[in-house]
Amino acid sequence: MTAPRFFTPELSQKLDGLSELALDCNFSWSHRADEIWHRLNSSLWEQSRNPWLVLQACSANLLQELADNEEFCRKLQSIVAEHRASLAEPRWYQNELEQSTKLAQIAYFSMEFGLSEALPIYSGGLGLLAGDHLKAANDLGIPLVGVGLLYQNGYFRQAFDDDGNQIALYPNADTGDLPICPVRKDNGEWLRIKLNTPSKLWIRVWQAQIGRITLYLLDSNDPVNHPVDRCITSELYGGGLEIRLAQEILLGIGGWRVLRALGIKPEVCHLNEGHAAFLVLERARDLMKETGLDFKTALTITRAGNLFTTHTPVEAGFDRFSPELIGKRLGNYAQKLDIDIETLLNLGRNPDLKTYDKSFNMAYLAIHGSAAVNGVSRLHGEVSRRIFSPLFPNWPAEEIPIDHITNGVYVPAWDSQEADELWTGLCGKNRWVCEYGDLPEQFQQVTDEQLWNLRAQNRKCLVEFVRDEYNRELDVQGNISKTERKDQVLRLFDPNVMIIGFARRFATYKRPNLLLTDPDRLAAILTNPNRPVQLVISGKAHPADLPGQVLIRAWHEFIRRPEIRERAIFLSDYDMITAEYLVQGVDLWINTPRRPWEACGTSGMKILVNGGLNLSELDGWWAEAYRPEVGWSLNGQEVEQADHEQAEILYRLLEQEIVPMFYERDQQGLPRRWLAIMRESMATLTPYFSANRMVREYTSKFYLPLAESYCKRLDGNMQPGKQLIEWLKRIDDLWAKIHVDNVVTETRENDYAFSMQVYLGELSEEDVCVELFAEPSGEGRFEIHSMAIEQVLAGAINGYIYSATIPKTRPISDYTPRIRPSNPDCSLPLEANQIYWVQARQG
């Protein structure tokens, strides 16, 4: 374990575990050591939330003084012992699954990870989701490692000029201040990996610790690299397409090589978005090198252990690269795969279409190299099936092989201290590390007084944070007297007044200015003398997104109105610390994306544990969560509406229902109807929309079956995998020879009868499945009925009469016979997408 340079052997012994605590990112949610960091440097700790920085900034004299303080050392030893015990104890996975599965290791690849503001390698929701995934995996004992990139400058930091125009800043991060340490070989040498794509690029490897989970971070800023290559990991989502491609090669190809250099060989690789898709190529190449297999067979075997999670709700959102750029960067790499560049390019295309986009689509590569694909909410699963339908021509939308697991948030990272104490008193300390069981019933016992006290404390903390942030902004301006500044700060916000929050990336599809459609009407809501409202806005627009920056400027113009200045604020540089205070302190969270362009949207989940309520578009997670008993919807009928229509609904709900309900108090000063919604929202939504549920679902639905399938393809000198590739080749070669004759349908009194002559050519009856298919009817699901062999056709090679009798529950014209490949060891239609539809005629 790394220690500060001035730690003597004596100090290291007396302060044993101090560096360990400072380098474990669980400080972002486990506050057991907070008093230690306050003792070392309270102001630096409050500003940075970075214990490693606090430790680095300590003087040797202070550390010696603390080492000589028996009370401090006893407290430190107690915290370290508790921390180490938590890392060693068996968790949900060890208790429930470990002995009955072939899953020993999962590798989770992501372009960004939002773990803590101390490690700024994230931009928004994708990174925060990845960070929450790792935190929940730690709590559940999932055998998982993360793989990402270490950015020297991270994502941009936000400031504003006097006119409200966004300014993008890129302060350099000193790796010595980050809670990470170099990964070293057994001989103490820093682990460095060389890539030849196309230049000789050296990668340095770092690690961050999240409890029992290790996150490996790759860095191109090695002094031996060319200056251009050193800048590959300079900025997150910065630079042009060539830098983006280089980052994705580094993540996918370099990431796998780092794991192998460390002796880590996961059964399952989880691609969090398509950025890491080159992993599927390198994993196959690694197996080729080990076994001498050809690329196609190696990809077929390794595909079984790959999972691709897409977070993109619009096709234009996927990373695409020109064939020329792919050839330039990966031409030599294709030779190592023993394929030509055109074959590699086709893995990122849809060559089945007569005319297709010739660009290389990273999502297509991820799908072609994975055995399972999922979206991140129920609605996003439906949208993704539409987006990817061109890859599965002639397959019904319902059977496009895109599943879904709705995102969840890591609750302990987002709850306030007061919320944590309330939940612990009602539901116990281990409520987020196992099946949530009767947690909703337990929490329902909370009293109205407890709920309202929680909201009062959380709101007070947010008001104090808003005032502190405003004071800092006035400090930067420097053109106001100390007395005047103090008066302005104290007049800003009131802890007894309702607070509405809106914070996210400023992009046009998220409609962050829907609330600003009628500025005068919004101003009237905020300044109502009997029912005042306060508004906190925050968020960034990408430096290249000029329309998004215009939306931000409009908010600044509105907030400058004299009657608004004490009622609304735009907090600059939206980050995890700001988000923490917001989700803990707001009474109402508003989300207004254009449906269905919000894949999931987790910000509204983070307020649940703290008693905040949601008013949102029925998109992403809220389309699943919404009931009138838990919050409000902008479109209760799930119908398409114009922006001005939804703005009218938004204002009307605030004016006539939501704000009046907040201020409707009884004799005890309690808003009983508001509290009833709070109780139901907290009790029923918080457990379900948690990363605890999400990661357990990923484990049971994907990780365990994929590990089983991958190991099966490797068994017996990979015979099952080799046999599968032979079977796939037979299907490809012989499918066109299938034909059907004498299709007869018959309507009887209580049922329908179907029969047809099927000629399979050189395919056998085990190679196919013959079925009747019907599209969904009303609210029901689609129907599939098997057709069985009634008799063998004389004089035909693999010719049969197939027949079926089904109940007469809907029109016979709804049913269409079809033939599809069938193999229990094949992921259909991801690996074999042939399908033959039969034109039936009624008898």
ZAPA-981170 format. One record per residue (C-alpha): x, y, z; residue in one letter. Coordinates in steps of 0.05 Angstrom, whole numbers, plus 5000, padded with zeros to 4 digits. Layout:
N
     c1     c2     c3   res
      X      Y      Z     a
...
# end
This chain:
843
     c1     c2     c3   res
   5000   5000   5000     m
   5026   5069   4982     t
   5043   5116   5039     a
   5062   5190   5040     p
   5135   5201   5026     r
   5150   5226   5096     f
   5121   5165   5132     f
   5178   5136   5173     t
   5175   5062   5193     p
   5154   5084   5263     e
   5098   5129   5236     l
   5075   5074   5189     s
   5069   5026   5247     q
   5033   5074   5294     k
   4987   5101   5240     l
   4977   5033   5207     d
   4918   5033   5159     g
   4914   5109   5152     l
   4938   5107   5079     s
   4893   5047   5067     e
   4832   5087   5089     l
   4852   5148   5048     a
   4860   5107   4984     l
   4795   5069   4990     d
   4740   5106   4953     c
   4688   5079   5001     n
   4700   5144   5039     f
   4650   5174   4990     s
   4593   5136   5025     w
   4621   5104   5088     s
   4633   5161   5136     h
   4666   5120   5190     r
   4733   5157   5181     a
   4706   5228   5170     d
   4729   5249   5240     e
   4800   5228   5222     i
   4802   5274   5161     w
   4771   5331   5200     h
   4826   5321   5251     r
   4880   5325   5198     l
   4853   5386   5161     n
   4780   5403   5168     s
   4775   5459   5118     s
   4812   5421   5063     l
   4769   5360   5076     w
   4705   5400   5070     e
   4727   5433   5005     q
   4758   5372   4971     s
   4726   5310   5000     r
   4792   5278   4983     n
   4825   5243   5043     p
   4887   5225   5003     w
   4898   5299   4988     l
   4886   5316   5061     v
   4938   5264   5081     l
   4988   5289   5030     q
   4980   5360   5056     a
   4994   5341   5128     c
   5059   5362   5159     s
   5105   5310   5189     a
   5099   5346   5256     n
   5024   5339   5257     l
   5027   5265   5239     l
   5080   5253   5293     q
   5036   5290   5343     e
   4976   5245   5325     l
   5019   5183   5327     a
   5038   5201   5398     d
   4964   5212   5416     n
   4940   5146   5446     e
   4866   5165   5440     e
   4874   5182   5366     f
   4912   5117   5353     c
   4860   5075   5388     r
   4805   5108   5347     k
   4845   5097   5283     l
   4858   5024   5300     q
   4784   5014   5313     s
   4764   5045   5246     i
   4817   5006   5208     v
   4797   4940   5241     a
   4723   4952   5224     e
   4742   4969   5153     h
   4785   4907   5143     r
   4732   4863   5175     a
   4681   4890   5125     s
   4726   4871   5067     l
   4735   4799   5092     a
   4664   4781   5113     e
   4622   4739   5065     p
   4567   4777   5030     r
   4505   4761   4988     w
   4545   4729   4932     y
   4588   4686   4978     q
   4528   4664   5019     n
   4480   4651   4962     e
   4516   4636   4897     l
   4591   4625   4900     e
   4590   4549   4911     q
   4541   4535   4855     s
   4568   4574   4796     t
   4626   4576   4747     k
   4630   4651   4753     l
   4696   4670   4785     a
   4709   4739   4755     q
   4673   4795   4719     i
   4708   4853   4684     a
   4666   4917   4678     y
   4691   4964   4624     f
   4669   5037   4621     s
   4694   5102   4591     m
   4680   5139   4655     e
   4669   5124   4729     f
   4636   5171   4779     g
   4663   5147   4845     l
   4678   5211   4882     s
   4694   5283   4868     e
   4764   5265   4892     a
   4773   5225   4827     l
   4742   5268   4772     p
   4740   5218   4714     i
   4666   5224   4697     y
   4621   5273   4660     s
   4550   5253   4680     g
   4499   5198   4686     g
   4538   5143   4650     l
   4597   5151   4697     g
   4556   5158   4760     l
   4519   5094   4740     l
   4585   5058   4731     a
   4610   5083   4798     g
   4546   5061   4833     d
   4552   4993   4799     h
   4621   4982   4829     l
   4598   5006   4898     k
   4539   4959   4899     a
   4582   4901   4873     a
   4628   4913   4933     n
   4570   4910   4982     d
   4542   4847   4950     l
   4609   4812   4946     g
   4607   4806   4870     i
   4674   4783   4842     p
   4684   4842   4796     l
   4740   4888   4772     v
   4731   4954   4735     g
   4771   4978   4675     v
   4773   5051   4654     g
   4818   5109   4634     l
   4854   5160   4677     l
   4845   5229   4647     y
   4896   5282   4664     q
   4845   5339   4658     n
   4781   5299   4665     g
   4716   5331   4642     y
   4713   5407   4636     f
   4699   5452   4695     r
   4647   5505   4686     q
   4648   5580   4699     a
   4608   5639   4671     f
   4624   5708   4646     d
   4583   5770   4665     d
   4532   5756   4611     d
   4519   5684   4633     g
   4559   5652   4578     n
   4590   5585   4597     q
   4666   5582   4601     i
   4700   5513   4596     a
   4762   5505   4640     l
   4809   5446   4643     y
   4851   5449   4707     p
   4905   5397   4706     n
   4898   5341   4757     a
   4961   5322   4794     d
   4959   5246   4799     t
   4995   5251   4865     g
   4934   5284   4894     d
   4885   5231   4869     l
   4865   5171   4912     p
   4900   5122   4865     i
   4966   5086   4864     c
   5009   5054   4809     p
   4999   4980   4795     v
   5066   4946   4806     r
   5093   4879   4785     k
   5121   4829   4836     d
   5190   4860   4828     n
   5164   4929   4844     g
   5166   4955   4772     e
   5107   4998   4750     w
   5062   4958   4704     l
   5066   4986   4633     r
   5035   4955   4571     i
   5056   4968   4499     k
   5005   4975   4443     l
   5023   4977   4369     n
   4961   5010   4339     t
   4994   5039   4298     p
   5048   5074   4337     s
   5085   5043   4395     k
   5043   5068   4453     l
   5061   5055   4525     w
   5005   5051   4575     i
   5015   5062   4649     r
   4967   5026   4697     v
   4938   5054   4761     w
   4888   5027   4809     q
   4833   5056   4852     a
   4802   5016   4908     q
   4727   5013   4923     i
   4723   4968   4983     g
   4738   4898   4956     r
   4731   4921   4884     i
   4793   4943   4844     t
   4786   4993   4787     l
   4845   4992   4738     y
   4857   5058   4702     l
   4898   5064   4639     l
   4940   5126   4625     d
   4977   5145   4561     s
   5015   5203   4593     n
   5080   5164   4595     d
   5141   5209   4581     p
   5168   5159   4530     v
   5106   5168   4486     n
   5101   5218   4429     h
   5069   5283   4454     p
   5007   5269   4411     v
   4999   5200   4443     d
   5010   5229   4513     r
   4948   5271   4502     c
   4902   5211   4486     i
   4880   5208   4559     t
   4882   5283   4569     s
   4807   5299   4568     e
   4743   5258   4575     l
   4702   5266   4511     y
   4751   5319   4487     g
   4787   5326   4420     g
   4763   5300   4353     g
   4744   5232   4325     l
   4816   5209   4320     e
   4828   5221   4395     i
   4761   5187   4412     r
   4780   5126   4370     l
   4848   5123   4404     a
   4815   5126   4472     q
   4767   5069   4454     e
   4824   5026   4428     i
   4861   5040   4492     l
   4801   5021   4535     l
   4781   4958   4497     g
   4845   4928   4471     i
   4891   4958   4523     g
   4842   4942   4579     g
   4840   4868   4563     w
   4916   4865   4558     r
   4923   4897   4626     v
   4878   4844   4656     l
   4917   4788   4624     r
   4983   4819   4647     a
   4955   4816   4718     l
   4934   4744   4710     g
   4860   4762   4709     i
   4818   4722   4661     k
   4745   4738   4671     p
   4689   4692   4648     e
   4644   4753   4636     v
   4662   4820   4607     c
   4609   4875   4616     h
   4613   4932   4565     l
   4580   4993   4595     n
   4564   5027   4528     e
   4598   5014   4462     g
   4662   5053   4478     h
   4696   4989   4500     a
   4673   4946   4441     a
   4744   4933   4415     f
   4750   4888   4476     l
   4711   4834   4438     v
   4766   4832   4385     l
   4824   4830   4434     e
   4791   4777   4476     r
   4783   4734   4414     a
   4855   4748   4392     r
   4880   4726   4460     d
   4844   4659   4453     l
   4873   4652   4382     m
   4942   4662   4410     k
   4930   4612   4465     e
   4899   4557   4423     t
   4914   4568   4349     g
   4841   4577   4332     l
   4819   4621   4274     d
   4787   4688   4289     f
   4716   4668   4273     k
   4717   4608   4319     t
   4753   4647   4374     a
   4701   4702   4370     l
   4644   4651   4373     t
   4672   4621   4437     i
   4690   4686   4472     t
   4625   4721   4451     r
   4588   4676   4500     a
   4620   4714   4558     g
   4607   4785   4534     n
   4549   4830   4556     l
   4534   4897   4522     f
   4493   4949   4559     t
   4470   5007   4515     t
   4450   5073   4546     h
   4435   5110   4481     t
   4363   5124   4462     p
   4377   5153   4392     v
   4415   5120   4336     e
   4456   5184   4323     a
   4484   5177   4393     g
   4529   5118   4377     f
   4603   5130   4362     d
   4617   5122   4288     r
   4684   5124   4252     f
   4701   5128   4178     s
   4729   5066   4144     p
   4792   5106   4128     e
   4804   5123   4202     l
   4792   5050   4223     i
   4840   5027   4169     g
   4892   5076   4192     k
   4887   5058   4265     r
   4871   4983   4261     l
   4898   4959   4194     g
   4958   4925   4225     n
   4914   4899   4282     y
   4868   4864   4231     a
   4929   4826   4206     q
   4941   4801   4277     k
   4870   4774   4276     l
   4887   4740   4210     d
   4829   4777   4175     i
   4828   4833   4124     d
   4806   4903   4142     i
   4740   4894   4106     e
   4721   4836   4150     t
   4738   4877   4211     l
   4697   4936   4185     l
   4637   4891   4172     n
   4635   4875   4247     l
   4616   4948   4257     g
   4566   4950   4200     r
   4503   4917   4176     n
   4525   4884   4111     p
   4457   4849   4103     d
   4427   4913   4077     l
   4434   4928   4003     k
   4451   5000   4019     t
   4481   5015   4086     y
   4521   5067   4123     d
   4594   5050   4109     k
   4617   5080   4175     s
   4640   5036   4231     f
   4589   5034   4288     n
   4616   5016   4357     m
   4548   4992   4381     a
   4543   4945   4322     y
   4612   4917   4339     l
   4590   4907   4411     a
   4527   4870   4389     i
   4565   4826   4339     h
   4613   4808   4395     g
   4565   4796   4452     s
   4517   4741   4473     a
   4470   4787   4510     a
   4449   4860   4501     v
   4406   4903   4546     n
   4377   4972   4553     g
   4371   5009   4619     v
   4296   5015   4628     s
   4235   4980   4601     r
   4219   5036   4552     l
   4292   5041   4531     h
   4291   4967   4517     g
   4233   4978   4469     e
   4268   5038   4436     v
   4333   4998   4429     s
   4296   4941   4395     r
   4273   4990   4343     r
   4342   5021   4335     i
   4377   4955   4325     f
   4323   4921   4284     s
   4363   4930   4219     p
   4413   4879   4246     l
   4357   4827   4250     f
   4318   4833   4185     p
   4249   4800   4183     n
   4249   4787   4258     w
   4189   4815   4297     p
   4204   4876   4340     a
   4186   4837   4403     e
   4240   4785   4389     e
   4297   4832   4373     i
   4347   4806   4425     p
   4352   4868   4468     i
   4331   4857   4541     d
   4329   4909   4595     h
   4350   4920   4667     i
   4327   4985   4696     t
   4383   5025   4728     n
   4387   5038   4802     g
   4428   5084   4846     v
   4476   5067   4902     y
   4433   5093   4959     v
   4487   5101   5014     p
   4524   5149   4968     a
   4465   5196   4961     w
   4428   5195   5028     d
   4438   5249   5079     s
   4463   5233   5149     q
   4393   5246   5176     e
   4362   5200   5124     a
   4412   5146   5139     d
   4396   5150   5213     e
   4321   5147   5200     l
   4326   5087   5154     w
   4375   5051   5201     t
   4327   5060   5260     g
   4270   5031   5220     l
   4303   4979   5175     c
   4373   4962   5204     g
   4444   4974   5179     k
   4446   4920   5125     n
   4385   4941   5087     r
   4422   4954   5021     w
   4467   4893   5019     v
   4416   4836   5010     c
   4347   4822   4983     e
   4304   4880   5005     y
   4247   4834   5026     g
   4199   4869   5074     d
   4237   4935   5073     l
   4177   4973   5045     p
   4133   4948   5102     e
   4185   4964   5154     q
   4194   5035   5130     f
   4119   5047   5126     q
   4121   5050   5203     q
   4154   5118   5199     v
   4114   5175   5231     t
   4094   5239   5197     d
   4134   5278   5249     e
   4197   5239   5231     q
   4187   5250   5157     l
   4176   5325   5164     w
   4236   5333   5211     n
   4279   5297   5159     l
   4256   5345   5105     r
   4269   5406   5149     a
   4340   5384   5165     q
   4356   5366   5093     n
   4327   5431   5067     r
   4367   5471   5118     k
   4432   5438   5095     c
   4417   5454   5023     l
   4402   5527   5039     v
   4469   5532   5076     e
   4505   5500   5016     f
   4471   5547   4967     v
   4491   5607   5009     r
   4563   5582   5014     d
   4567   5573   4939     e
   4537   5641   4926     y
   4587   5672   4975     n
   4644   5639   4936     r
   4618   5668   4871     e
   4615   5737   4903     l
   4687   5727   4926     d
   4708   5715   4854     v
   4671   5778   4831     q
   4708   5819   4883     g
   4668   5883   4869     n
   4623   5883   4930     i
   4635   5904   5002     s
   4639   5853   5057     k
   4577   5879   5092     t
   4536   5882   5029     e
   4558   5812   5010     r
   4538   5785   5078     k
   4469   5816   5071     d
   4459   5788   5001     q
   4479   5718   5024     v
   4432   5718   5084     l
   4374   5742   5042     r
   4383   5684   4993     l
   4334   5628   5006     f
   4294   5609   5068     d
   4299   5539   5100     p
   4223   5538   5112     n
   4205   5552   5039     v
   4193   5497   4987     m
   4253   5482   4942     i
   4248   5456   4871     i
   4310   5427   4839     g
   4329   5417   4766     f
   4399   5394   4749     a
   4427   5354   4690     r
   4465   5361   4626     r
   4439   5419   4585     f
   4420   5389   4518     a
   4360   5408   4476     t
   4327   5339   4480     y
   4327   5344   4556     k
   4285   5408   4550     r
   4318   5441   4610     p
   4280   5506   4594     n
   4210   5477   4591     l
   4200   5507   4660     l
   4222   5574   4631     l
   4171   5573   4574     t
   4132   5630   4607     d
   4182   5669   4650     p
   4129   5715   4680     d
   4086   5656   4701     r
   4146   5622   4733     l
   4164   5686   4768     a
   4094   5690   4797     a
   4100   5619   4824     i
   4167   5634   4857     l
   4145   5701   4888     t
   4075   5682   4911     n
   4070   5718   4979     p
   4029   5662   5011     n
   4062   5601   4979     r
   4133   5621   4958     p
   4178   5573   4921     v
   4254   5570   4914     q
   4289   5543   4852     l
   4359   5512   4846     v
   4385   5500   4775     i
   4451   5469   4756     s
   4482   5433   4697     g
   4533   5436   4641     k
   4527   5439   4566     a
   4582   5405   4526     h
   4632   5457   4501     p
   4613   5440   4429     a
   4538   5444   4444     d
   4522   5516   4428     l
   4445   5508   4432     p
   4454   5478   4502     g
   4496   5538   4523     q
   4441   5585   4498     v
   4392   5549   4545     l
   4439   5561   4604     i
   4445   5635   4586     r
   4369   5642   4586     a
   4367   5618   4658     w
   4420   5668   4679     h
   4379   5724   4647     e
   4317   5701   4685     f
   4352   5696   4752     i
   4378   5768   4745     r
   4307   5795   4749     r
   4304   5836   4814     p
   4244   5799   4843     e
   4277   5732   4829     i
   4347   5742   4857     r
   4330   5716   4927     e
   4287   5659   4902     r
   4329   5625   4848     a
   4402   5607   4835     i
   4443   5573   4781     f
   4498   5534   4815     l
   4560   5532   4770     s
   4604   5471   4757     d
   4553   5416   4772     y
   4592   5359   4804     d
   4581   5302   4853     m
   4585   5346   4914     i
   4533   5394   4887     t
   4490   5335   4866     a
   4494   5306   4936     e
   4467   5369   4969     y
   4414   5378   4916     l
   4385   5308   4918     v
   4385   5310   4994     q
   4353   5379   5001     g
   4301   5390   4946     v
   4228   5379   4961     d
   4210   5369   4887     l
   4254   5344   4830     w
   4233   5363   4760     i
   4254   5324   4697     n
   4229   5343   4628     t
   4263   5303   4573     p
   4231   5294   4505     r
   4202   5223   4507     r
   4231   5173   4492     p
   4300   5204   4491     w
   4317   5193   4565     e
   4345   5122   4567     a
   4333   5118   4642     c
   4351   5182   4680     g
   4377   5166   4750     t
   4378   5235   4781     s
   4305   5229   4804     g
   4321   5163   4838     m
   4373   5196   4883     k
   4322   5240   4918     i
   4277   5181   4938     l
   4315   5159   5000     v
   4315   5232   5024     n
   4241   5243   5018     g
   4242   5286   4955     g
   4185   5277   4905     l
   4186   5273   4829     n
   4149   5312   4776     l
   4173   5282   4710     s
   4160   5263   4639     e
   4137   5190   4633     l
   4204   5170   4604     d
   4259   5123   4627     g
   4251   5098   4698     w
   4193   5144   4715     w
   4150   5108   4662     a
   4157   5046   4707     e
   4155   5080   4775     a
   4098   5130   4767     y
   4033   5123   4804     r
   3991   5182   4831     p
   4009   5157   4901     e
   4084   5170   4892     v
   4090   5234   4851     g
   4067   5271   4789     w
   4071   5260   4714     s
   4072   5310   4657     l
   4032   5263   4613     n
   3990   5214   4652     g
   3960   5184   4589     q
   4029   5171   4558     e
   4007   5210   4496     v
   4052   5253   4452     e
   4044   5327   4468     q
   4075   5390   4442     a
   4124   5428   4486     d
   4075   5485   4499     h
   4022   5435   4520     e
   4069   5402   4570     q
   4092   5470   4596     a
   4019   5486   4610     e
   4012   5421   4648     i
   4076   5436   4687     l
   4053   5505   4708     y
   3983   5482   4725     r
   4008   5425   4768     l
   4054   5471   4806     l
   4002   5526   4815     e
   3940   5486   4830     q
   3964   5420   4861     e
   4036   5411   4882     i
   4054   5478   4915     v
   3986   5485   4950     p
   3993   5414   4977     m
   4062   5429   5005     f
   4034   5488   5044     y
   3969   5455   5066     e
   3983   5445   5140     r
   3941   5418   5198     d
   3939   5441   5271     q
   4008   5410   5283     q
   4037   5446   5223     g
   4043   5382   5182     l
   4025   5375   5108     p
   3990   5307   5116     r
   3974   5295   5042     r
   4045   5313   5021     w
   4073   5267   5075     l
   4029   5209   5051     a
   4061   5214   4982     i
   4130   5220   5014     m
   4119   5157   5055     r
   4095   5116   4995     e
   4150   5141   4950     s
   4206   5128   5000     m
   4180   5060   5022     a
   4163   5029   4954     t
   4210   5064   4904     l
   4275   5070   4943     t
   4289   4995   4951     p
   4271   4978   4879     y
   4307   5034   4843     f
   4372   5019   4880     s
   4438   4993   4853     a
   4430   4935   4902     n
   4370   4909   4862     r
   4403   4927   4796     m
   4468   4890   4807     v
   4433   4829   4836     r
   4390   4828   4773     e
   4451   4834   4728     y
   4482   4775   4766     t
   4422   4728   4760     s
   4398   4749   4691     k
   4465   4756   4656     f
   4530   4743   4694     y
   4514   4673   4717     l
   4483   4647   4651     p
   4538   4679   4609     l
   4593   4648   4652     a
   4559   4580   4645     e
   4554   4587   4570     s
   4625   4612   4562     y
   4654   4556   4603     c
   4613   4505   4565     k
   4642   4529   4499     r
   4712   4520   4528     l
   4700   4450   4555     d
   4734   4389   4525     g
   4788   4426   4486     n
   4734   4474   4462     m
   4695   4420   4425     q
   4627   4452   4439     p
   4652   4518   4412     g
   4681   4485   4350     k
   4618   4446   4339     q
   4576   4509   4344     l
   4618   4545   4291     i
   4609   4485   4245     e
   4534   4486   4258     w
   4531   4561   4244     l
   4568   4550   4178     k
   4518   4495   4158     r
   4460   4542   4173     i
   4492   4597   4132     d
   4506   4551   4074     d
   4442   4511   4072     l
   4387   4557   4097     w
   4369   4582   4027     a
   4350   4510   4007     k
   4290   4507   4054     i
   4223   4512   4020     h
   4151   4499   4039     v
   4091   4472   4000     d
   4017   4456   4010     n
   4003   4503   4068     v
   3933   4490   4095     v
   3894   4525   4150     t
   3827   4502   4175     e
   3777   4536   4221     t
   3739   4488   4264     r
   3687   4497   4319     e
   3734   4509   4377     n
   3803   4511   4346     d
   3847   4522   4285     y
   3887   4470   4248     a
   3950   4484   4209     f
   3992   4438   4166     s
   4046   4445   4113     m
   4100   4407   4077     q
   4170   4429   4096     v
   4231   4410   4056     y
   4294   4422   4097     l
   4344   4399   4045     g
   4409   4379   4079     e
   4388   4408   4146     l
   4357   4361   4197     s
   4294   4370   4238     e
   4340   4383   4299     e
   4369   4444   4264     d
   4303   4481   4260     v
   4242   4501   4298     c
   4176   4506   4261     v
   4125   4551   4294     e
   4062   4593   4289     l
   4073   4666   4307     f
   4022   4721   4324     a
   4036   4794   4339     e
   4013   4821   4407     p
   3939   4833   4412     s
   3916   4891   4455     g
   3953   4889   4521     e
   3975   4817   4512     g
   4042   4789   4491     r
   4060   4758   4424     f
   4043   4685   4416     e
   4086   4627   4393     i
   4059   4556   4382     h
   4104   4498   4363     s
   4088   4457   4301     m
   4107   4383   4305     a
   4124   4331   4253     i
   4061   4293   4234     e
   4093   4248   4183     q
   4155   4239   4140     v
   4145   4256   4066     l
   4160   4196   4022     a
   4214   4205   3970     g
   4240   4270   4000     a
   4306   4285   4035     i
   4289   4313   4103     n
   4218   4328   4081     g
   4162   4329   4133     y
   4090   4348   4144     i
   4087   4395   4203     y
   4021   4409   4238     s
   3991   4443   4298     a
   3922   4454   4330     t
   3912   4515   4372     i
   3853   4545   4411     p
   3806   4592   4374     k
   3820   4655   4414     t
   3834   4707   4359     r
   3827   4711   4283     p
   3862   4657   4245     i
   3894   4710   4200     s
   3935   4733   4260     d
   3978   4670   4256     y
   4036   4661   4209     t
   4078   4597   4203     p
   4153   4606   4205     r
   4218   4567   4209     i
   4279   4590   4248     r
   4346   4558   4269     p
   4346   4518   4333     s
   4406   4502   4376     n
   4406   4502   4453     p
   4478   4526   4454     d
   4467   4585   4407     c
   4443   4654   4426     s
   4387   4669   4377     l
   4380   4712   4338     p
   4445   4745   4359     l
   4488   4690   4329     e
   4440   4663   4276     a
   4388   4712   4251     n
   4358   4671   4193     q
   4283   4665   4192     i
   4234   4638   4140     y
   4163   4664   4139     w
   4110   4621   4106     v
   4052   4652   4068     q
   3991   4613   4094     a
   3926   4605   4056     r
   3861   4587   4089     q
   3828   4521   4072     g
# end
